[in-house]
Amino acid sequence: MAETEHQVIRHLDSHLDKLPAKDLASRAILQQMKRDEAHHATVALEGGGAELPWPVKKLMAAMSKVMTQSAYYI
């Protein structure tokens, strides 16, 4: 669970990077979403979740990329 939240945070960062600097409303929403996701990750780890091994994290990131890119074609 925590790794999923970390990956969502990185995905939100990519959106923030592309967002026009003047779009303060959207930026505020994405930043709040990042805070929420970070909190979810903390709660998951404090609730007994364990960090995943590096290969599993990489596989999850690769699958996420495949799903994100394929969504553009659907």
Buried (B, 14 or more C-beta within 10 A) or exposed (E): EBBBBBBBBEBBEEEBEEEEEEEEEEBEEBEEBBEBBBEBBEEBBEEEBEEBEEEEBEEBBEEBEEEEEEEEEE
